[in-house]
Amino acid sequence: MYIPYHTITTTCHKKASYLAVFLFFCTLYYHQVIGESLDAYLEAERGLWVKEWPGQAVLAVTQFYWTMYVHEALRKGPEAMQEYLELNNKQIDEIVV
């Protein structure tokens, strides 16, 4: 997201105001990026997806899906937890190697 400097400076006369506006736009940007990466996670191969998105978005999205999948595995029982552990280890190996 490109924000012209004059857009911010015309609305801000003090450094504190400038920083507040800057942080506001950063928050909007990352909100948009994380929303798009949530959708893309289900459509792309995970190893490629991790490399295509910013680190902050990757952390947020993978934590979301990790929580969802662990909750589901806990409901299904120990066998499901073991399967999910193996899947997680495989996913880590794909990224690290």
C-alpha positions as CSV (number, residue, x, y, z in Angstrom):
1,M,0.0,0.0,0.0
2,Y,1.5,3.3,-1.1
3,I,0.8,6.4,1.0
4,P,2.0,9.7,-0.4
5,Y,4.1,11.6,2.0
6,H,2.1,14.8,1.4
7,T,-1.1,13.0,2.4
8,I,0.2,12.3,5.9
9,T,2.0,15.6,6.4
10,T,-1.0,17.7,5.4
11,T,-3.0,16.0,8.2
12,C,-0.2,16.0,10.7
13,H,1.6,18.9,12.2
14,K,3.4,17.2,15.0
15,K,5.7,14.1,15.1
16,A,3.3,12.3,17.4
17,S,0.4,12.8,15.1
18,Y,2.5,11.7,12.1
19,L,3.5,8.5,13.8
20,A,-0.1,7.8,14.9
21,V,-1.3,8.2,11.3
22,F,1.6,6.1,10.0
23,L,0.9,3.3,12.5
24,F,-2.8,3.4,11.6
25,F,-2.0,2.9,7.9
26,C,0.5,0.1,8.7
27,T,-2.3,-1.6,10.7
28,L,-4.7,-1.4,7.8
29,Y,-2.1,-2.7,5.4
30,Y,-1.3,-5.8,7.6
31,H,-4.9,-6.4,8.2
32,Q,-5.4,-6.6,4.5
33,V,-2.3,-8.8,3.9
34,I,-3.2,-11.2,6.6
35,G,-6.8,-11.5,5.3
36,E,-5.5,-12.3,1.8
37,S,-3.0,-14.8,3.1
38,L,-5.7,-16.6,5.2
39,D,-7.5,-17.3,1.9
40,A,-4.4,-18.2,0.0
41,Y,-3.3,-20.7,2.7
42,L,-6.0,-23.1,1.7
43,E,-5.4,-22.7,-2.1
44,A,-1.6,-23.1,-2.3
45,E,0.9,-25.7,-1.3
46,R,2.1,-24.7,2.1
47,G,5.8,-24.8,1.4
48,L,5.3,-22.3,-1.5
49,W,2.8,-20.2,0.5
50,V,5.3,-19.6,3.3
51,K,7.8,-18.2,0.9
52,E,5.3,-15.9,-0.9
53,W,3.9,-14.1,2.1
54,P,5.5,-11.7,4.7
55,G,6.7,-13.3,7.9
56,Q,4.2,-11.5,10.1
57,A,1.3,-12.8,8.0
58,V,2.8,-16.3,7.9
59,L,3.0,-16.3,11.7
60,A,-0.5,-15.1,12.2
61,V,-2.1,-17.4,9.7
62,T,-0.2,-20.5,10.7
63,Q,-1.1,-19.9,14.3
64,F,-4.7,-19.6,13.3
65,Y,-4.8,-22.9,11.4
66,W,-2.6,-24.7,13.9
67,T,-5.0,-23.9,16.7
68,M,-8.0,-25.0,14.5
69,Y,-6.3,-28.3,13.5
70,V,-5.1,-29.1,17.1
71,H,-8.6,-28.4,18.5
72,E,-10.0,-30.8,15.9
73,A,-7.4,-33.5,16.6
74,L,-8.0,-33.2,20.3
75,R,-11.7,-33.9,19.8
76,K,-10.9,-37.0,17.6
77,G,-8.4,-38.6,20.0
78,P,-4.8,-39.7,20.4
79,E,-4.5,-41.2,16.9
80,A,-5.5,-37.9,15.3
81,M,-3.0,-36.0,17.5
82,Q,-0.2,-38.4,16.3
83,E,-1.2,-37.9,12.7
84,Y,-1.2,-34.1,13.1
85,L,2.2,-34.3,14.7
86,E,3.6,-36.2,11.8
87,L,2.0,-33.7,9.4
88,N,3.5,-30.8,11.3
89,N,7.0,-32.4,11.2
90,K,6.6,-33.0,7.5
91,Q,5.7,-29.3,6.9
92,I,8.6,-28.1,9.0
93,D,11.0,-30.4,7.0
94,E,9.7,-29.0,3.7
95,I,10.5,-25.4,4.8
96,V,13.8,-26.0,6.6
97,V,15.4,-28.3,4.1
